[in-house]
Amino acid sequence: MITSKKQEMLHVKHLQKSFKDKKVLVDVNLSVQSGEIFVLLGANGAGKTTLVHILTTISSFDNGTVRINGCDLKKNPAAIRAQISLTGQFSAVDEELTGRENMQMIADLRHIDHKKTTIDSLLTRFDLQEASSRLVKEYSGGMRRRLDIAMSFIGTPTLLFLDEPTTGLDPQNRLATWEMIKELANQGRTIFLTTQYLEEAEFLADKIAILHEGKIILEGTPQQIKSLSQINQMTIHVLDKQELDILVNHLTDYDVTIDETNLSLSFPIKSGFQDAFSLLQQIDQLPVTIIRFNQTSATLEDIFLSVVQGGAQ
């Protein structure tokens, strides 16, 4: 776990949830600090949305403790609802209102100042200004999603929950959403985000947790999580096809991937310097000329797949 001097915004301890005989959340423990972008990863069916629904008071839970900004969720759910905002996986917009009217409704409910300026800024940011006077039922799916996200950014909720917010967005609008999330965090907001896009997690997260089989099995910064891997990737480029064949025959103990077009091969290797150095010394004795080589560390995707497929390490 990561320690921080910041105030704890979200505290979850021994959280459990079952649907009839099916245990969805077995023992969830996590902590989110104020001003942090916390990203929850997990495969389909891992329980991410169930957890979000519990934390946002939509669903009940069986056992455990949840506190948001010091408020106990079971004792004072109304106080928690006043402090949070939620963008779910599916757009929650009123199709019989225009885009602007949807935004205005949320601005009125949250009693914000400078409503028109705020709404215009968000409509522009999410490329909805020209369509703002049209009924939402005429919007495309991507437009509805952008409007839904824009609505969640109205006002000053202490903690924003974004459940797979960029699913269905094109790259341009996904990037715009990432930038907005970063800006909000820089302003001191706390973001709790679920995603299946590992590049999104790596770009945004101050801290990442992996939910698997109802438990948090790994938690830390992206750098801390990637540093857990004991395996790096070695890539070697040689002069010609004959030398490539010589290398392949020498590296029979490794899981080699061959790229004949670029006269190179790649294989996993222990991340310690000594292992790579010893192997290169061996290769140096072969009748091959190394044009270049490089060693890259494991990606977040490598770690995620390893942990989820293998369980907690």
Backbone torsions as a table, in degrees:
resi	resn	phi	psi	omega
1	MET	NA	154.3	-179.5
2	ILE	-99.7	133.6	175.5
3	THR	-95.7	151.7	-178.1
4	SER	-152.3	148.8	177.6
5	LYS	-84.6	-7.2	179.2
6	LYS	-69.7	161.8	176.6
7	GLN	-68.6	140.5	176.9
8	GLU	-77.0	118.3	-178.8
9	MET	-89.4	-39.1	-179.1
10	LEU	-130.3	128.2	-179.8
11	HIS	-127.4	119.9	178.9
12	VAL	-125.3	126.9	-176.7
13	LYS	-135.0	123.7	174.6
14	HIS	51.5	42.7	-177.8
15	LEU	-75.2	133.3	-179.5
16	GLN	-133.4	143.4	177.5
17	LYS	-152.3	130.7	176.7
18	SER	-128.3	149.3	170.9
19	PHE	-114.2	104.2	-172.3
20	LYS	57.5	-118.7	-177.2
21	ASP	-92.8	-0.2	-176.4
22	LYS	-96.4	117.2	176.2
23	LYS	-82.5	117.4	-179.3
24	VAL	-97.1	-47.1	175.4
25	LEU	-116.0	116.1	-172.0
26	VAL	-91.3	-47.5	-178.2
27	ASP	-165.0	81.9	-175.7
28	VAL	-94.1	127.0	177.3
29	ASN	-131.4	125.3	177.1
30	LEU	-158.9	161.4	179.7
31	SER	-140.5	132.7	178.4
32	VAL	-122.5	129.9	-178.8
33	GLN	-92.3	156.6	180.0
34	SER	-61.6	140.9	178.6
35	GLY	76.6	9.1	-175.6
36	GLU	-98.1	145.9	167.5
37	ILE	-99.1	108.4	-177.4
38	PHE	-104.1	122.4	-177.0
39	VAL	-113.0	124.9	178.5
40	LEU	-101.7	121.0	177.6
41	LEU	-105.9	153.1	176.3
42	GLY	175.5	150.4	178.0
43	ALA	-69.0	167.1	174.3
44	ASN	-55.9	132.6	179.5
45	GLY	85.8	4.0	-178.7
46	ALA	-73.0	-19.8	179.8
47	GLY	109.7	12.0	-176.9
48	LYS	-61.0	-49.5	-178.0
49	THR	-67.8	-37.8	175.8
50	THR	-58.1	-43.7	179.4
51	LEU	-63.9	-43.7	179.0
52	VAL	-62.1	-42.2	179.6
53	HIS	-62.8	-35.7	176.9
54	ILE	-68.3	-47.2	-175.7
55	LEU	-66.7	-22.5	-180.0
56	THR	-102.4	15.2	174.0
57	THR	70.3	12.7	177.8
58	ILE	-75.3	-39.8	-178.6
59	SER	-119.4	153.5	175.8
60	SER	-85.2	171.8	174.1
61	PHE	-134.5	162.7	-172.9
62	ASP	-85.4	-50.1	-178.1
63	ASN	-145.6	162.0	177.1
64	GLY	114.4	-175.9	-177.8
65	THR	-129.5	135.2	173.8
66	VAL	-132.4	125.0	174.5
67	ARG	-128.7	133.1	175.8
68	ILE	-119.9	119.1	-178.7
69	ASN	52.5	37.6	177.8
70	GLY	88.0	-10.7	-178.9
71	CYS	-89.5	133.8	177.6
72	ASP	-78.8	125.6	-174.2
73	LEU	-63.0	-40.7	-178.2
74	LYS	-72.3	-35.7	-176.5
75	LYS	-80.6	-32.4	-173.5
76	ASN	-143.8	64.2	-178.7
77	PRO	-63.1	-31.1	-179.5
78	ALA	-63.2	-40.7	179.0
79	ALA	-65.3	-33.8	178.1
80	ILE	-70.9	-43.3	179.9
81	ARG	-60.2	-29.8	179.5
82	ALA	-72.1	-15.7	-174.9
83	GLN	-106.4	-6.9	-171.5
84	ILE	-119.6	166.1	173.3
85	SER	-139.0	147.2	-177.6
86	LEU	-134.3	129.2	165.0
87	THR	-113.5	112.2	-177.4
88	GLY	-84.0	-176.4	-179.3
89	GLN	-68.8	-25.8	-177.1
90	PHE	-118.5	139.8	-174.8
91	SER	-59.3	133.0	179.5
92	ALA	-114.6	61.0	-178.6
93	VAL	-113.0	157.0	179.0
94	ASP	-89.0	112.7	-174.8
95	GLU	-69.4	-20.2	-177.9
96	GLU	-88.4	-0.1	175.3
97	LEU	-108.6	159.9	173.4
98	THR	-75.4	169.0	176.6
99	GLY	-58.9	-45.3	179.8
100	ARG	-64.2	-39.8	179.8
101	GLU	-64.9	-36.0	174.4
102	ASN	-61.7	-44.9	179.5
103	MET	-64.2	-41.9	-179.2
104	GLN	-62.9	-39.0	-179.7
105	MET	-60.4	-44.8	179.9
106	ILE	-68.6	-39.9	178.8
107	ALA	-61.5	-39.3	178.3
108	ASP	-66.8	-43.0	-179.1
109	LEU	-63.6	-32.7	-177.2
110	ARG	-95.0	0.5	173.4
111	HIS	53.6	46.4	-177.3
112	ILE	-85.0	157.3	173.3
113	ASP	-85.8	160.7	175.2
114	HIS	52.9	50.7	-174.3
115	LYS	-59.3	-49.2	-175.9
116	LYS	-62.1	-43.6	-179.9
117	THR	-62.2	-43.3	179.9
118	THR	-64.0	-46.0	-178.7
119	ILE	-64.3	-45.4	179.7
120	ASP	-60.6	-41.0	-179.1
121	SER	-63.5	-43.6	-179.1
122	LEU	-71.1	-39.1	177.5
123	LEU	-60.7	-40.4	178.8
124	THR	-68.5	-44.0	-176.5
125	ARG	-61.3	-34.7	-178.6
126	PHE	-102.9	20.8	173.1
127	ASP	56.3	45.6	-178.3
128	LEU	-123.1	4.1	-174.6
129	GLN	-61.1	-45.1	-177.5
130	GLU	-67.3	-28.9	-177.8
131	ALA	-96.4	5.2	-171.2
132	SER	-65.4	-24.4	-179.1
133	SER	-93.0	-0.3	178.7
134	ARG	-89.4	151.1	175.5
135	LEU	-65.5	142.3	-176.7
136	VAL	-64.8	-27.2	179.5
137	LYS	-64.2	-14.2	176.8
138	GLU	-92.7	-4.2	-178.0
139	TYR	-76.8	153.2	170.2
140	SER	-74.9	169.4	179.3
141	GLY	-61.0	-40.8	179.0
142	GLY	-64.7	-38.0	179.0
143	MET	-66.4	-40.9	178.0
144	ARG	-62.3	-40.2	-179.8
145	ARG	-64.0	-42.9	179.8
146	ARG	-64.3	-39.5	178.2
147	LEU	-64.5	-42.2	-179.9
148	ASP	-60.0	-44.2	178.8
149	ILE	-65.7	-44.1	-179.6
150	ALA	-58.9	-40.1	-179.7
151	MET	-63.4	-33.3	-178.5
152	SER	-71.3	-17.4	-178.3
153	PHE	-91.3	0.6	178.6
154	ILE	-78.0	136.6	176.8
155	GLY	87.1	-163.6	-174.9
156	THR	-130.0	55.8	175.5
157	PRO	-61.7	142.7	-179.3
158	THR	-69.4	-37.4	-175.9
159	LEU	-134.0	122.5	179.3
160	LEU	-103.6	127.7	173.6
161	PHE	-103.0	122.8	179.7
162	LEU	-122.5	105.9	-176.5
163	ASP	-94.4	101.9	-177.1
164	GLU	47.5	59.0	-170.7
165	PRO	-67.9	-27.2	-173.5
166	THR	-100.5	7.5	176.6
167	THR	-60.9	127.3	178.7
168	GLY	89.1	-3.1	178.8
169	LEU	-89.2	148.9	174.7
170	ASP	-75.0	165.5	-176.0
171	PRO	-55.7	-38.5	-178.5
172	GLN	-63.3	-46.8	-179.0
173	ASN	-75.3	-27.9	174.1
174	ARG	-64.0	-44.1	179.1
175	LEU	-64.1	-40.1	178.1
176	ALA	-61.0	-39.0	178.4
177	THR	-66.7	-43.3	177.1
178	TRP	-57.3	-45.6	-177.8
179	GLU	-63.9	-39.6	178.6
180	MET	-64.8	-41.1	178.7
181	ILE	-62.2	-43.7	177.6
182	LYS	-60.9	-42.6	179.9
183	GLU	-61.7	-43.6	-179.9
184	LEU	-62.7	-41.0	178.2
185	ALA	-65.1	-38.4	178.5
186	ASN	-65.4	-24.4	177.1
187	GLN	-84.0	-0.7	177.4
188	GLY	101.9	0.1	177.9
189	ARG	-72.2	155.3	175.5
190	THR	-107.1	132.2	-176.0
191	ILE	-118.9	129.2	172.5
192	PHE	-115.7	113.2	-170.9
193	LEU	-127.0	135.4	171.4
194	THR	-108.3	147.2	-179.7
195	THR	-159.5	158.5	169.8
196	GLN	-108.9	-1.8	178.9
197	TYR	-90.8	108.5	-176.4
198	LEU	-68.6	-30.8	176.8
199	GLU	-67.3	-30.7	176.3
200	GLU	-66.4	-43.8	178.7
201	ALA	-62.2	-44.2	-177.6
202	GLU	-67.6	-35.0	-179.1
203	PHE	-71.8	-39.4	-169.5
204	LEU	-97.0	-35.6	-160.3
205	ALA	-73.1	135.8	161.3
206	ASP	-84.4	-34.8	177.9
207	LYS	-143.3	144.0	-179.2
208	ILE	-123.7	141.5	171.0
209	ALA	-129.9	145.5	177.9
210	ILE	-111.0	121.0	178.2
211	LEU	-97.9	124.9	-177.5
212	HIS	-147.3	126.7	179.0
213	GLU	52.3	42.0	172.8
214	GLY	81.6	8.0	-179.4
215	LYS	-135.6	154.3	168.6
216	ILE	-81.6	112.3	-174.7
217	ILE	-101.3	-9.5	178.3
218	LEU	-158.2	137.8	-179.0
219	GLU	-149.8	138.1	178.1
220	GLY	165.3	-178.0	174.5
221	THR	-71.1	160.8	176.3
222	PRO	-54.7	-39.2	-179.6
223	GLN	-66.9	-41.5	179.3
224	GLN	-64.0	-41.4	-178.7
225	ILE	-67.2	-43.5	-179.8
226	LYS	-66.9	-29.5	-179.4
227	SER	-71.0	-13.3	179.9
228	LEU	-71.2	-20.9	-177.7
229	SER	-72.3	134.1	176.7
230	GLN	-95.1	5.7	-175.6
231	ILE	-122.0	130.7	171.0
232	ASN	-112.4	175.4	178.8
233	GLN	-112.5	124.5	177.1
234	MET	-102.6	132.6	176.4
235	THR	-124.9	130.4	-178.3
236	ILE	-125.0	131.9	177.0
237	HIS	-110.4	135.3	-179.4
238	VAL	-124.8	-177.2	-172.6
239	LEU	-77.6	-43.1	-173.4
240	ASP	-149.2	178.1	-176.7
241	LYS	-64.5	-36.4	180.0
242	GLN	-62.4	-42.6	178.6
243	GLU	-67.1	-34.1	177.4
244	LEU	-62.2	-42.0	179.0
245	ASP	-63.9	-38.4	178.9
246	ILE	-62.3	-43.2	179.0
247	LEU	-63.8	-44.1	-179.2
248	VAL	-59.0	-43.7	180.0
249	ASN	-66.0	-28.7	-180.0
250	HIS	-80.0	-29.0	-173.2
251	LEU	-100.6	42.0	-176.8
252	THR	-67.6	-19.5	-179.6
253	ASP	-86.0	-0.3	-177.1
254	TYR	-114.5	153.7	177.5
255	ASP	-85.6	88.2	-169.4
256	VAL	-91.1	135.3	170.9
257	THR	-110.1	124.8	-173.6
258	ILE	-102.3	136.2	174.6
259	ASP	-123.1	91.3	-175.8
260	GLU	-67.4	-31.6	-179.5
261	THR	-60.4	-43.4	-178.4
262	ASN	-98.8	8.1	179.5
263	LEU	50.6	52.9	-178.9
264	SER	-142.4	163.6	172.2
265	LEU	-142.9	152.4	-178.7
266	SER	-129.7	150.9	179.3
267	PHE	-162.2	151.0	177.5
268	PRO	-74.1	144.8	-179.7
269	ILE	-145.4	151.0	177.2
270	LYS	-57.4	144.1	-171.2
271	SER	-75.6	-10.5	179.5
272	GLY	-67.1	144.5	-178.7
273	PHE	-61.8	-39.2	-173.8
274	GLN	-62.5	-38.4	179.9
275	ASP	-64.1	-44.9	179.7
276	ALA	-65.0	-42.4	-178.4
277	PHE	-63.7	-43.8	-179.8
278	SER	-62.8	-41.6	-179.9
279	LEU	-65.4	-42.1	179.0
280	LEU	-64.6	-34.3	175.9
281	GLN	-63.0	-40.8	177.7
282	GLN	-63.4	-46.2	-178.2
283	ILE	-63.6	-32.4	-179.9
284	ASP	-62.8	-21.6	178.4
285	GLN	-84.0	-8.9	179.8
286	LEU	-85.6	158.2	177.7
287	PRO	-78.5	60.6	178.8
288	VAL	-135.1	155.0	176.7
289	THR	-114.3	116.0	178.7
290	ILE	-80.8	114.4	177.7
291	ILE	-72.4	-46.1	175.1
292	ARG	-164.8	160.8	175.2
293	PHE	-146.7	156.5	174.6
294	ASN	-150.9	154.3	-179.3
295	GLN	-124.0	122.2	-178.6
296	THR	-115.5	145.9	-179.1
297	SER	-79.0	165.3	-179.8
298	ALA	-64.0	146.0	176.4
299	THR	-87.6	167.3	176.1
300	LEU	-60.3	-34.8	178.1
301	GLU	-63.7	-41.1	177.7
302	ASP	-58.1	-45.6	-178.1
303	ILE	-65.7	-45.8	-178.0
304	PHE	-58.4	-49.3	-178.9
305	LEU	-63.7	-40.2	180.0
306	SER	-63.7	-44.1	-177.0
307	VAL	-70.7	-46.2	-177.2
308	VAL	-67.2	-39.6	-178.8
309	GLN	-75.7	-30.3	-175.9
310	GLY	-102.0	-5.6	-175.5
311	GLY	79.0	-176.8	-179.4
312	ALA	-63.3	136.9	-178.3
313	GLN	-92.3	NA	NA
